[in-house]
Amino acid sequence: MLRRNWLWLVLALAGCRSEPPMPDLFPPNVAGVWRRTGLANPPLSATPDPVPRSAVNRLQTATYEGPGKLEARAYELDSSAVALDLVQRWRPSADTVFFYRGRFFVVVKWDQAERKSLEAFVRELESRLPKEQAS
């Protein structure tokens, strides 16, 4: 009887396990000149990007204003291999940059942004992404 109770306790605790929180990728201010104006965790069906939905664990978006306007979308994927594949197959488009680090794939799209401040935004955002954990 005691063994059965322990088994139920272990199963119950395993079921209570939750995903770790999304890293704080989009702070209120970035690079000293970009101010966040919006932050969301939209459903995957709302994304304009050709990212395989089955490989996405979470999506977070943020909008910023500063020397221009920009929108950043961060996808937390199943693996770094999926992120690398996306970067290799992604089609470049005007006023858009994309990159990955570990399991995260990020797309930044801007409207009339000043180049140096945009580069600073991307550099800081990239530095906030967690490094890939060794398995």
N, C-alpha and C positions, 0 to 999 in steps of 0.2 A: 504494500500500500504506500509506504513512504517513497519507494522508488518511483511509482507512478506520479506522485505529487511533484517530485523534483523534475520529472520529464515535462510536465505541464508548465512548470515555472520557467524552465529553459526555453520552451517553445513560445511562451507568452513574452518573455524578454526579447527573444529574437524578432518577434513580430513588432515590437515597439521601436526597433532601431529605425532611425530616420536618416535621411541624407544630410551630409554636412552642409552648412549654409553656403550660399554662393559667395565667393570672395568679394570684398569691397572693391570692385573694379572701377566704379563710376562715382568718385567723390564729388562733393558740392562744388569744388574748385579744382581746376587742373592747370598746371603750368603757369599759374599766376594770372592768367588772362581769360580762361574759359570758365563760365558760370553755368552750372547745370540748371536746366529749366524743366526737365522732365525725367522720370525714371519709371520703368515698367517691366513687368514679367509677362509679356503677352503670350497667348497660346501659339503653338507652333504653326497653326493654320494661318496666322496673321502675318507671317514673315514673307518679305518679297524675295528672299534669297533662295537659290537652288541648293539647299542643304538637305541631305537625306534625313527625313523626319525620324526614321527609326533609329538613327544613330545619335540623336540629340537627347541629352538628359535634361538640360535647362537652357533657357534663352532669357537674356536680360538686355533691355535697350535703354539708351539715355540720349537726351538732346542737350546741346550746349549752345550758348551764345557768347560771343566775345568779338574778336576781329573777324566776324563772319558768323555763320551758323553751321552746326554739324550734328549728325546723328551717328551714334555708335551702337553696334549690335554685337553681343558676345554670346557665342554658343559654347556650352559645355558639352563635349561629345563623349561617346563611349570609350574612345581611345585616341592616343596621339597619332596612330596610323591613319585614322579617319581624317583628322585635322590636316596631316601632311598631304593626304590624297586630295583634299579640297583645295589646298594652296596650289598644288601642281596642276589641277584641272580648271581652276577659276579663270573666268574670262575678264580681263581688265576692262574697266569702263571709266568714262570721264568723271573727274572729281570724286574718285573713290580709291581707297587703299584697303588692303586686307593683309592679314598676317596670322600666324599661329604660334603658340607656345604650349607644349604639352598637349593636353586634351582640349585646349581652348582655341577657337577660331573666331577672329574678330574682323568685322567690316566697319569702316568709317567712311561716311559719305558727307561731303561738305558743300556749302553754297557760298561762293565768293570769300573764301577764307584767306587770310594772309599766310604765306608759305612758312615763314619761320615759326609762327605761333602754332600752326598746324603740325609741323614736325615735332615741336615740343610736346604737343598733346599726345601724338602717337607714341613718342618715346616714353612719356610718363605712363601712359596706359599699358604699354608693353611691359614696363618694369613692375606693374602691379599684378601681372598674371603669375600664378603659382608655377614654379618649375615642376617638370615631370618627376614624379616619385619613382624611385627604383623599386622594382618588384622583387 
